[in-house]
Amino acid sequence: MPSASGGSQSPPKSQSSPKPPPPSSLTVQMRSMEEVGLDSTAVDPSIHPCTDFYGFACGGWLKTAELAPETGWWVRSFSEIRERNVQQLKSIAEDAARKVLAQEDIEDLTVQQVGAFYSACMDQEGADERKTKPVRPILEKIREVVDATSLAKVLAELHRYQVWPFFELRASQDFGDATQMIGVLDQAGLGLPDKTYYLSKTSKEKQRIRDQYFQHIVRMMKLLGMLPSAASTAANEVLRIEISLAKVSKDREERRDPVGMYHKIGINGVRRAAPKFAWLEYLEALGYPGIKDITVTAPLFLTGLNKIVSQASSRALQNYLRWHVLREFAEVLSSEFVDEHHAFQEKLGRQLKPRWKYCLDSIEEVLVGPIASIYVEKHFSGEKKNKALQIFHAIRDVFAKNLASLDWMDEETKAGAIAKLQKLNYLVGYPTEWGTYPIDITSDHTENIRNWSLWETEGNLSQIGEMVDRRAWEVNPVSVSAYYHPLKNQMVFSAGVLQPPFYAVDGHIPTQMGSLGTVVGHEFTHGFDAQGSQFDGNGNLEQWWSEASRSAYEARAMCFEKQFSEYEPVNGAALNGKLTLLENVADLGGVKLAYEAYRQMREGAEKVVLADGFTEDQQFFLANAQVWCVLADEAELLQRIQVDPHADARSRVNGTLSNFTPFAAAFACEEETPMRSTSTCELW
C-alpha cells in the first residue's frame, strides 16, 4: 500500500525554491516566518515539499515535540491552544478557591461558585475518607431490580444521574420539524470505545483490550467489596450483556446517515418494539410521564434490547447496572477507584491526568456560565469577535460565487444551496447571555456532581415539546470547538479556539486564512455535503437535492474514498476511506474556499510579504499544514484509525493538497511528484 505521503522516493536535501519575486511595481516586505504566524523550527528542509509536504512543514516540530504525560495524542494547534487555555483557567480557579478558603467577602457569585467547586474537587483526602459512601444510596437502589417494573424504575433513577446503561433518552431537535424539541432514544450502555472491541475475531489488539476490560471489572467489583468468585461472575455477566448490546448497535458509519438515524415512532412505537421493558413506568419514575413524541436512532437496537432485558437474570441486570455506576463515578470516589480506573484508561491510550486538570474539566462541564464569563472578560475582549466574523463572511461570499461554477450540480439544487446559505447563522466567541448554576455547592465533590446531574437532566428533558432556542450554545465557549450544526444551520466557533495559531486580531492574511480560514471553509462545506445536504436551511430533514446532483456528488466522492483508503498511517493498518469520506471532502473544500478568499482579500495590495523567502501562497499552505502537525503514539493512532472520522494528520495534509493545483504551482512541483497528483479528486 502507498504511504500517506503518496510515494516513497528519497527527497532531495534542499528546500524548494519559492516562486519568482513579485513584480517590481509592488513593495516587497521581508519578514521572518514567526512574524507572519508560522513556525520556522517546525520546518524540515531535508524533506522536499513536493514529496511529503507534511514532513516538510512539520518534520522539525515532530523531532522535538513531546507527548504530555496524560495523552497519546498532541496536535500543534488544538492541543497547544487547549493547554494554554487550561493554564489560564487554572489561574482563574485557583485564585477563586483561595478567596473561598480564606473566607474573603466575594461579591461576584460566579467567582464564589468556581472557587467552592474547585476546592471541593481538589479535596482527594475527603474523597478517600468517604470511600463509596456518596454512591451507596444509588448502589442500594440497584438491589431492588427483580422484574421488568423494578428495572424500569431503577434505570430511570440512574439516567437522572447521567449514568446511561442500555440506552439514553434526551431532548433534541426534531429532524422533521427543526423548530421543535423532541425526545431522542439512542443506543448506549457499552464500556469500551466501539462495538468492534466486543465483536472482532481477527484483531488481537481488540481481543487483548477485551480481556483487560474483563479483569478491570473484576478488580473494580472487588474494591466494592465483592469476593473474588462473585466479582468474576459479575464481570462475566456484564461482558455478556455488553456483547449482546454491541451486536445490535449501529456502527459509526451507519450513525453518520441522518435518514437512518431518524425514526419518529412515538412512545407507542417504542412500546411495540420492546414490549418486555416497562416504558410507562420508566417515564413515570423519570418524572416525565407525559412524553409522547419520541424518535429512535436504531429500531433494531430496541428489538435487541427487548430480548436482552427479558432473558437476563435479575442478578446479571444488577451487576450490569452496578458496573456502570462505578464506571461513571470512578474519578470522584476514593483513590483506589481512581487509580484502577486510570490504569485501564492507560491501556486504551489515555493517560492519568493530574487532579487539578480533572477538576478544571469538571468545572467546564458543570459551571459553564460562571467559568466562561470570567475567561471571556480576561482573555477574549475587544474586537476579537467582530474581526473573526469578517473571515466567516469572506468565506461565505466565495462559497456563493463558487456554487455557480459547479458543473456537477444542477440549477435547481444550486438555488436550494443559495437559499440555505442565506439562512446560515453564526455563533462566534461567546453567547450574549450566560447560564447559571442554581444549586448550592458543598464540600463533597461527588454530591456536587450528583446534584448537577439531576439539574442537567431535568433541564434537558423539560425541553421536550418546547420550541428550539437557536441562540443557545451547546458547547462551553472556553472549549476549543469549531463545528457546523445541521439542525440549526449554524456555524459555531468558540472563544477558546479563536487564538494563535488559528487567529489573531491583527493576523497576517495569508497565514490566518491558511489556518482559521481553511477550518471555516471546512465547516461551511459540511452544510452541503452528503450528510449536511439532507437538512434544509431551517434544519429540517428534507431532500432538497435533485437525484441527478446527488448521483453526481456520490460519483465524485468515490475518488476520495479510493484515494484515502490507500493510505497506511501505520504499516498494515489502512485508513477507512468510507468512514473518513466526509471529512476528507471538507478538508479540500475548506482549502479551496480559504485560498480563493485570501487571494481576493489580498487583491490590489500595494505590498507583498516574503517570510524567510516564502511567498504569500507558500505561507498559506504552510499555515494550513502546521496547524495539523500531530505527535501520536502507535496505540493511540491505531485506535483512531478504527473510530475517528478524520484521516491521520499526514494523510489529510498530503492527500488534500496533492488534489489542489495551486499548491503544486506554489511550490513548483513537477509532474509525477507525489504532491502533484495526475488524477485529482474535486467536489467544491
C-alpha atoms as one frame of an Amber mdcrd trajectory, in Angstrom:
protein
   0.000   0.000   0.000   1.261   3.514  -0.653   2.323   5.659   2.228   0.293
   8.706   3.254   2.810  10.926   1.542   1.782   9.419  -1.756   5.178   7.977
  -2.668   8.416   6.532  -1.374  11.150   8.264  -3.355  14.010   9.779  -1.383
  13.593  13.538  -1.003  16.352  15.899  -2.084  18.333  17.604   0.641  17.432
  21.124  -0.373  14.376  23.265   0.159  12.121  24.018  -2.789  12.766  27.415
  -4.315   9.964  29.912  -3.754   8.086  31.435  -6.651   9.819  34.195  -8.596
   9.837  37.550  -6.796   6.759  39.732  -7.349   6.729  42.492 -10.000   8.930
  45.480  -9.216   5.860  47.745  -9.072   4.942  46.179  -5.716   6.727  46.859
  -2.463   8.279  43.745  -1.025   8.383  43.475   2.750  10.835  40.979   4.213
   9.591  39.292   7.382  10.501  36.248   9.411   8.200  33.235   9.474   7.398
  33.919  13.119   6.322  37.470  12.310   3.622  36.177   9.964   2.425  33.447
  12.323   4.464  30.463  11.114   6.982  28.307  12.941  10.362  28.173  11.233
  11.617  25.482  13.624   8.755  23.191  12.590  10.076  23.010   9.018  12.377
  20.172   7.984  14.321  21.437   4.916  15.778  17.971   4.314  12.353  16.852
   3.065  11.227  18.130  -0.319   7.806  19.821  -0.143   6.747  18.146  -3.400
   7.494  14.698  -1.972   5.987  14.935   1.501   4.656  18.373   2.339   3.506
  17.310   5.796   7.027  16.127   6.606   8.466  19.355   5.177   6.122  21.628
   7.158   6.082  19.609  10.399   9.237  17.461  10.392  11.261  19.786  12.610
   8.446  20.004  15.133   7.989  16.233  15.160  11.656  15.779  16.080  11.402
  17.958  19.193   7.748  17.722  20.316   6.920  15.578  23.338   3.683  13.973
  24.400   2.136  15.279  27.599   2.140  12.587  30.321  -1.650  12.166  30.192
  -2.118  11.781  26.452  -1.011   9.713  23.490  -2.024  12.458  21.037  -0.740
  16.006  20.683  -1.726  18.500  17.982   0.397  21.608  17.429  -2.745  23.751
  17.152  -5.643  22.308  19.124  -3.623  20.677  21.908  -1.360  23.666  22.453
  -4.323  26.045  22.460  -6.096  23.775  24.910  -3.046  23.674  27.167  -2.802
  27.471  27.053  -6.486  27.745  27.948  -6.050  25.236  30.764  -3.293  27.296
  32.342  -5.475  30.408  32.154  -8.435  28.526  33.645  -6.209  27.096  36.364
  -5.197  30.597  37.369  -8.860  31.647  37.493  -9.920  28.593  39.522  -7.021
  28.691  41.981  -7.499  32.392  42.625 -11.220  31.856  43.235 -10.556  28.853
  45.504  -8.004  30.833  47.523 -10.579  33.543  48.161 -13.204  30.990  49.198
 -10.875  29.105  51.537  -9.712  32.394  53.046 -13.385  33.265  53.568 -12.961
  36.547  51.784 -16.026  38.632  51.056 -16.657  37.782  47.386 -19.197  39.990
  45.660 -19.157  38.138  42.331 -21.319  34.983  42.574 -19.517  33.377  39.646
 -16.169  33.616  41.449 -17.758  32.180  44.609 -19.170  29.218  42.702 -15.965
  28.471  40.797 -13.860  28.697  43.948 -16.140  26.486  46.041 -16.483  23.864
  43.319 -12.748  23.711  42.572 -11.705  23.444  46.233 -14.235  20.628  46.812
 -12.979  18.763  43.764  -9.347  19.079  44.815 -10.081  17.520  48.217  -8.961
  13.968  47.454  -8.349  13.310  51.157 -12.014  13.947  51.833 -12.948  11.601
  48.983 -10.682   8.923  50.461 -12.450   9.225  53.804 -15.875   8.935  52.200
 -14.833   5.960  50.015 -18.025   4.745  48.260 -20.417   6.413  50.706 -21.566
   9.093  48.196 -22.838   6.475  45.726 -24.090   3.903  48.234 -27.725   5.096
  48.001 -27.628   4.568  44.218 -25.975   1.157  44.582 -28.512   0.084  47.211
 -31.308   1.087  44.861 -29.988  -1.390  42.293 -30.741  -4.249  44.714 -34.433
  -3.587  44.060 -34.183  -4.878  40.470 -36.152  -8.142  40.407 -38.525  -7.744
  37.445 -39.363  -5.523  34.455 -41.112  -2.858  36.513 -38.351  -2.529  39.112
 -35.714  -2.479  36.352 -37.522   0.408  34.642 -37.749   2.399  37.866 -34.117
   1.879  38.829 -32.889   2.588  35.313 -34.809   5.884  35.352 -33.026   6.794
  38.587 -29.617   6.081  37.056 -30.494   8.062  33.936 -31.445  11.033  36.088
 -27.850  10.882  37.402 -26.456  10.855  33.824 -25.467   7.186  34.085 -26.608
   5.554  30.834 -26.904   1.744  30.947 -28.768   0.204  27.987 -29.970   3.410
  26.312 -30.048   7.188  26.523 -33.094   9.483  26.405 -32.515  13.166  25.758
 -34.180  16.180  24.208 -33.003  17.172  20.754 -34.302  18.953  17.702 -36.864
  17.096  15.669 -35.316  16.223  12.299 -38.758  16.580  10.733 -39.575  19.936
  12.358 -36.432  21.761  13.436 -38.461  24.355  15.362 -39.466  21.747  17.958
 -37.646  19.718  20.594 -38.389  16.013  20.726 -37.294  13.025  22.801 -34.478
  11.003  21.202 -33.898   7.438  22.351 -30.382   6.338  21.434 -28.258   3.225
  21.898 -25.862   3.259  24.857 -24.519   1.016  27.583 -21.070  -0.031  26.308
 -17.943   0.447  28.385 -15.423   0.086  25.544 -14.831   2.754  22.859 -16.563
   0.942  20.000 -18.697  -2.127  19.272 -15.824  -3.699  17.325 -13.906  -4.208
  20.577 -16.572  -6.725  21.599 -17.133  -8.425  18.260 -13.811  -8.511  16.395
 -12.481 -12.027  15.865  -9.436 -11.016  13.844  -7.871  -8.160  15.805  -5.559
  -9.460  18.518  -5.329  -5.929  19.922  -9.099  -5.694  20.430  -9.186  -9.151
  21.958  -6.397  -8.122  24.332  -8.305  -4.986  25.341 -11.470  -7.018  25.870
  -9.627  -9.419  28.199  -8.128  -6.499  30.114 -11.565  -4.912  30.367 -12.876
  -8.101  31.990 -10.065  -8.052  34.572 -10.680  -4.345  35.168 -14.341  -5.017
  36.011 -13.280  -7.815  38.361 -10.896  -5.519  40.226 -13.474  -2.725  40.481
 -16.100  -5.128  41.855 -13.607  -6.413  44.416 -12.917  -2.833  45.502 -16.657
  -2.527  46.007 -16.468  -5.427  48.480 -17.236  -8.491  46.377 -15.403 -11.750
  46.949 -13.133 -12.809  44.046 -15.506 -15.502  42.758 -18.513 -13.163  42.879
 -16.519 -10.407  41.175 -15.517 -12.770  38.360 -19.121 -13.903  37.929 -20.269
 -10.284  37.840 -17.675  -9.364  35.206 -18.789 -12.279  33.023 -22.406 -11.145
  33.293 -21.511  -7.546  32.467 -19.499  -8.598  29.431 -22.248 -10.902  28.143
 -24.807  -8.092  28.285 -22.466  -5.609  26.620 -21.573  -8.062  23.855 -25.286
  -8.547  23.218 -25.771  -4.774  23.075 -22.809  -4.395  20.715 -24.345  -6.918
  18.313 -27.491  -4.796  17.896 -25.792  -1.385  17.982 -25.219   0.657  14.841
 -21.610   1.148  13.772 -20.021   4.553  13.296 -20.584   4.672   9.564 -24.289
   3.911   9.961 -24.606   6.656  12.560 -23.442   9.252  10.027 -26.600   8.728
   7.952 -29.236  11.263   9.136 -32.147   9.464   7.454 -31.166   6.180   9.075
 -30.938   7.880  12.469 -34.484   9.273  12.386 -37.452   7.045  13.202 -40.276
   9.051  14.774 -42.377   6.243  16.217 -43.591   7.856  19.433 -43.884   6.170
  22.814 -46.412   3.653  21.452 -43.990   2.602  18.723 -41.243   2.222  21.318
 -43.512   0.014  23.428 -44.334  -2.157  20.424 -40.643  -2.536  19.518 -39.612
  -3.519  23.070 -42.728  -4.720  24.930 -40.771  -6.531  27.652 -39.467  -3.216
  29.035 -41.851  -1.215  31.242 -41.707   2.071  29.323 -44.611   3.827  31.045
 -43.202   3.013  34.477 -39.802   4.244  33.275 -41.177   7.624  32.180 -43.185
   7.920  35.396 -40.071   7.299  37.514 -38.108   9.685  35.327 -40.639  12.380
  36.173 -41.964  12.821  32.631 -44.969  10.507  32.168 -46.412  12.796  29.512
 -43.667  12.274  26.906 -45.311  11.096  23.696 -43.140  12.286  20.785 -40.043
  10.110  20.583 -37.712   9.302  17.728 -35.291   6.379  17.925 -31.900   6.174
  16.245 -31.890   2.390  15.814 -35.151   0.372  15.795 -33.214  -2.912  15.665
 -31.412  -1.879  18.828 -34.773  -1.659  20.594 -35.672  -5.136  19.382 -32.362
  -6.440  20.689 -32.779  -4.577  23.971 -36.180  -6.223  24.434 -34.577  -9.663
  24.193 -31.648  -8.780  26.457 -33.693  -7.390  29.372 -36.216 -10.238  29.165
 -33.624 -13.025  29.189 -31.024 -11.700  31.664 -31.338 -12.770  35.285 -32.037
 -10.168  37.955 -28.519 -10.747  39.321 -26.942 -10.124  35.925 -29.004  -6.960
  35.455 -27.974  -5.742  38.906 -24.298  -6.373  38.208 -24.514  -4.628  34.851
 -26.154  -1.551  36.408 -23.751  -1.631  39.354 -20.784  -1.660  36.986 -21.971
   1.392  35.075 -22.425   3.360  38.291 -18.853   2.520  39.296 -17.558   3.318
  35.831 -19.314   6.688  35.705 -18.363   7.840  39.221 -14.893   6.248  39.429
 -12.984   9.538  39.225 -14.879  11.120  42.126 -14.524   8.213  44.550 -11.570
   7.254  46.747  -8.054   6.894  45.376  -8.148   3.129  44.829 -11.063   3.534
  42.421  -9.401   6.486  40.699  -6.149   4.550  40.295  -7.836   1.436  38.917
  -9.960   3.489  36.526  -6.923   5.251  35.125  -4.861   2.072  34.948  -7.389
   0.717  32.459  -7.664   4.028  30.608  -3.902   3.810  30.037  -4.448   0.530
  28.218  -6.747   2.447  25.861  -4.012   5.010  25.257  -5.394   7.531  27.748
  -3.049   8.626  30.488  -3.737   9.773  34.045  -4.460  13.483  34.366  -3.272
  15.440  37.377  -6.118  16.043  39.806  -6.250  19.747  39.026  -6.789  19.063
  35.313  -9.639  16.709  36.072 -11.178  19.388  38.295 -10.909  22.008  35.563
 -12.652  19.607  33.169 -15.427  19.234  35.730 -15.807  22.992  36.099 -16.052
  23.417  32.339 -18.799  20.813  32.161 -20.752  21.925  35.216 -20.186  25.669
  35.684 -20.373  26.639  32.030 -21.685  30.173  32.513 -19.563  31.171  35.517
 -16.196  29.937  34.235 -16.775  31.107  30.636 -17.854  34.611  31.655 -14.693
  35.096  33.707 -12.498  33.680  30.922 -14.025  35.870  28.208 -13.675  39.009
  30.290  -9.991  38.293  30.870  -8.931  36.791  27.540 -11.435  37.489  24.753
 -12.469  41.106  24.937 -12.267  43.911  22.381 -12.597  43.402  18.640 -11.795
  39.671  18.530 -15.392  38.622  17.856 -16.172  41.176  15.135 -12.866  40.675
  13.318 -13.418  36.908  13.273 -16.823  37.404  11.668 -15.121  39.130   8.728
 -13.368  35.846   7.899 -16.681  33.966   8.015 -18.284  36.471   5.654 -15.359
  36.310   3.209 -15.617  32.504   3.040 -19.388  32.702   2.647 -19.086  35.064
  -0.314 -16.571  32.793  -2.077 -18.744  29.753  -1.434 -21.759  31.504  -3.000
 -19.675  32.515  -6.023 -18.230  29.022  -6.474 -21.653  27.374  -6.420 -22.452
  28.983  -9.759 -19.439  27.310 -11.405 -20.029  23.729 -10.190 -20.600  21.582
 -13.272 -21.925  18.575 -11.332 -24.727  20.455  -9.531 -27.864  21.368 -11.498
 -29.589  24.750 -11.310 -32.433  23.527  -9.130 -30.017  22.273  -6.481 -27.855
  25.391  -6.742 -30.913  27.527  -5.989 -31.600  25.400  -2.909 -27.988  25.735
  -1.786 -28.098  29.527  -2.087 -31.369  29.599  -0.131 -29.761  27.540   2.635
 -26.608  29.655   2.623 -28.670  32.812   3.101 -30.219  31.337   6.254 -26.893
  30.252   7.738 -26.180  31.937  11.057 -23.121  32.158  13.265 -22.314  31.665
  16.938 -18.841  33.129  17.307 -16.882  33.674  20.501 -19.477  33.565  23.262
 -23.233  33.986  23.930 -24.967  37.254  24.723 -26.275  35.782  27.996 -24.544
  33.473  30.471 -26.090  30.406  32.045 -26.290  29.902  35.791 -25.830  27.077
  38.277 -28.728  27.474  40.737 -27.632  24.739  43.160 -25.709  25.104  46.398
 -22.161  23.813  46.111 -21.000  21.671  49.038 -17.594  20.489  50.210 -18.334
  16.985  48.792 -17.414  16.902  45.108 -19.415  13.728  44.453 -22.513  15.402
  45.859 -21.891  18.406  43.611 -21.675  16.137  40.563 -24.829  14.270  41.599
 -26.768  17.488  42.147 -25.593  18.894  38.838 -26.548  15.678  37.016 -30.096
  15.835  38.381 -30.388  19.511  37.441 -28.912  18.948  33.993 -31.231  16.012
  33.250 -34.253  17.985  34.444 -33.283  20.938  32.288 -32.767  18.763  29.235
 -35.907  16.638  29.424 -38.096  19.642  30.223 -37.338  20.920  26.719 -39.225
  18.061  25.051 -42.247  19.537  23.319 -40.879  23.077  23.538 -39.667  25.424
  20.818 -35.973  25.309  19.870 -33.825  28.142  21.215 -31.479  28.876  18.319
 -29.474  31.306  20.433 -28.487  28.633  22.926 -24.883  27.451  22.943 -24.374
  23.690  23.120 -20.655  23.925  23.955 -18.711  25.840  26.551 -17.226  28.985
  24.935 -13.957  28.109  26.691 -13.695  24.827  24.768 -11.529  24.512  21.662
 -14.527  23.929  19.405 -15.398  24.592  15.775 -18.275  22.849  14.025 -21.329
  23.106  11.773 -24.740  22.321  13.330 -27.065  20.901  10.621 -30.280  21.118
  12.671 -29.725  24.789  13.397 -27.926  25.572  10.118 -25.343  27.229  12.272
 -21.578  27.748  12.389 -20.129  27.584  15.901 -16.598  28.773  16.721 -15.874
  29.200  20.422 -13.688  31.873  22.013 -11.411  29.041  23.137 -10.352  28.177
  19.581 -10.059  31.729  18.222  -6.415  32.337  19.053  -2.961  31.592  17.602
  -2.010  29.697  15.539  -5.536  29.949  14.106  -6.421  33.540  14.804  -5.213
  36.924  15.988  -6.985  40.271  15.640  -4.112  41.703  13.619  -3.139  38.424
  11.965  -1.334  38.189   8.615  -3.988  37.404   5.986  -2.250  34.557   4.070
  -1.391  32.583   7.194  -4.625  33.375   9.014  -6.665  32.206   6.045  -4.431
  29.136   5.671  -5.150  28.179   9.277  -8.500  29.521  10.542  -9.852  30.178
   7.048  -9.446  26.561   5.977 -11.257  25.368   9.120 -14.097  27.829   8.487
 -14.294  26.662   4.868 -14.205  23.048   6.027 -17.234  23.603   8.270 -19.064
  25.526   5.542 -18.904  22.536   3.205 -20.387  20.260   5.890 -23.666  22.106
   5.446 -23.780  20.957   1.832 -22.086  17.544   1.801 -23.723  14.111   1.649
 -24.873  14.471   5.260 -25.497  18.213   5.619 -27.370  18.380   2.313 -30.100
  16.244   3.832 -31.118  19.207   6.001 -32.662  22.378   4.590 -31.995  25.981
   5.603 -34.332  25.673   8.581 -32.674  22.492   9.813 -35.404  20.101   8.718
 -34.527  16.679   7.337 -35.559  17.282   3.731 -34.199  16.105   0.390 -33.704
  19.404  -1.460 -31.020  17.995  -3.766 -32.105  16.590  -7.104 -31.353  12.922
  -7.730 -29.037  13.920 -10.582 -26.951  16.214  -8.369 -26.739  13.640  -5.588
 -25.650  10.938  -8.011 -23.012  13.246  -9.483 -21.767  14.111  -5.969 -21.519
  10.456  -4.986 -19.648   9.584  -8.161 -17.042  12.257  -7.469 -16.870  11.306
  -3.787 -15.756   7.789  -4.756 -12.463   9.321  -5.851 -11.807  10.498  -2.270
 -12.862   7.180  -0.783 -10.467   5.267  -3.025  -7.586   7.702  -2.559  -7.648
   7.732   1.227  -8.264   4.003   1.550  -4.799   3.504   0.040  -3.024   5.404
   2.829  -1.452   3.419   5.676  -0.673   5.646   8.682   0.731   2.522  10.374
   2.133  -0.392   8.393  -0.660  -2.908   7.898  -3.374  -0.501   9.127  -5.015
   1.396   6.276  -7.480   4.235   6.603 -11.164   3.569   6.147 -11.888   5.815
   3.170 -15.627   5.460   3.685 -15.516   6.428   7.371 -13.300   9.465   6.676
 -15.007  10.463   3.433 -16.989  13.491   4.627 -14.009  14.983   6.457 -11.660
  14.436   3.519 -14.081  16.170   1.154 -14.466  19.015   3.645 -10.688  19.405
   4.021 -10.228  20.008   0.298 -13.292  22.237   0.129 -12.004  24.268   3.066
  -8.582  24.788   1.486 -10.106  25.837  -1.834 -12.557  28.313  -0.277  -9.978
  29.832   2.066  -7.374  30.117  -0.706  -9.757  31.972  -3.004 -10.902  34.218
  -0.158  -7.304  35.008   0.786  -6.430  35.887  -2.825  -9.424  38.203  -3.035
  -8.558  39.856   0.278  -5.002  40.493  -0.959  -6.048  41.638  -4.434  -4.813
  45.168  -5.130  -2.396  45.141  -2.186   0.435  47.634  -2.594   2.961  45.407
  -0.900   3.650  41.708  -0.603   5.372  39.866   2.196   8.169  37.339   1.858
   8.625  35.341   5.051  12.137  33.905   5.178  11.872  33.609   1.386   8.420
  32.005   1.293   5.828  33.700  -0.901   2.378  34.513   0.383   0.895  31.484
  -1.396   3.505  29.272   0.216   2.774  30.876   3.581  -0.897  29.980   3.138
  -0.109  26.290   2.582   2.492  26.156   5.342  -0.043  27.612   7.772  -2.568
  25.001   6.737  -0.126  22.141   7.267   1.366  23.405  10.516  -1.955  23.515
  12.360  -2.238  19.762  11.714   1.208  18.747  12.985   0.414  15.774  15.241
   2.549  13.629  17.523   0.929  10.315  18.439   1.977   7.026  19.939   1.129
   3.955  17.900  -1.605   2.664  20.237  -3.489   5.953  20.041  -3.057   6.173
  16.286  -4.294   2.614  15.762  -7.388   3.291  17.835  -8.159   6.485  15.929
  -7.797   4.718  12.603 -10.658   2.498  13.742 -13.037   5.123  15.147 -12.072
   8.642  14.028 -13.947  10.065  11.005 -10.891  12.260  10.322  -7.847  10.943
   8.497  -4.497  10.999  10.287  -2.565  14.267  10.018  -0.092  13.254   7.305
  -2.834  11.814   5.103  -5.175  14.762   5.498  -2.445  17.300   4.660  -0.756
  15.447   1.805  -3.913  13.876   0.455  -5.745  17.200   0.407  -3.001  19.378
  -1.054  -1.997  16.839  -3.694  -5.513  17.347  -5.094  -5.168  21.151  -5.215
  -3.434  22.512  -8.315  -2.490  25.929  -6.792  -0.362  24.072  -4.224   1.717
  22.398  -6.939   2.111  25.776  -8.638   3.157  27.498  -5.419   5.985  25.032
  -4.802   6.805  24.373  -8.477   6.108  20.649  -8.103   6.979  18.765 -11.250
   4.742  16.180 -12.849   4.827  12.709 -11.304   5.961  14.009  -7.904   3.798
  12.712  -5.011   2.339  16.129  -4.163   1.208  16.762  -7.756  -1.456  14.177
  -8.414  -2.130  13.198 -12.014  -5.757  12.351 -11.203  -7.076  14.853  -8.691
 -10.269  14.456  -6.689 -12.540  17.504  -6.536 -16.030  18.477  -5.432 -16.170
  22.044  -4.204
